[in-house]
């Protein structure tokens, strides 16, 4: 009868499938982005990608004067491909003992850690928004004034990404206008929606500072994947451990400047 070896138990292809499975769903902000896989396998780490330009803030027009016309155009943005990676080292004893599920836990944590890094980069991209407002994001009126910054008045879904304590203050101020996230059902745009105020879905994030918040419409971001998650394993025959690593090559960037409004006003803690 053949012996069971670690080579039989750890299959890189199976691990790759496990980590790649539902990977995009672990990335919180992908529903707000257009995913572009067309560059997979193409050479180059710095890419020129198209993006819509912002026409600029409106100006006061006196009676009889012409309204200034600004050209809505596109520009090329240089986007640098990032690599996010992580790995674990598993002892033979932990695998062979049958206690718990070390491979399953390693898979989950690698998947989660890479997804968290991509989310960090999405927030970094949002911080470059050109449409800004000094309104206090923790008030209902401030939220409404922030919405008014958007040039268009369509009925597109909007998400407000904000710091946790600020979200609590906004909920208190909104009072009867607040709808629990659990009541939204299939209308939720992202996982973990805190609630809905004025038709805006509130998403809390500990990655933000008090006073920092972003109104975002779907399609505001672009998520370029240069290479999907790749998994490799290696053996340390001296220490009898197995190393599992994974990486992901990608680049998020601001695709449509008109679909993001950055709050840089109230919400800070009083010193």
TAMOHU-V835366 format. One record per helix or strand of 2 or more residues. SS is the DSSP state (~ for helix, > for strand). FROM is the first residue (numbers start at 1). TO is the last residue. Records with the same first field share a line. If there is no record, write none. Layout:
# TAMOHU-V835366
SS: FROM-TO + FROM-TO
This chain:
# TAMOHU-V835366
~: 6-9 + 12-20 + 23-26 + 28-32 + 92-96 + 102-126 + 140-147 + 164-177 + 181-183 + 185-187 + 257-259
>: 33-36 + 46-52 + 74-80 + 82-91 + 132-133 + 158-162 + 178-180 + 193-197 + 200-204 + 213-217 + 221-236 + 241-254 + 260-263
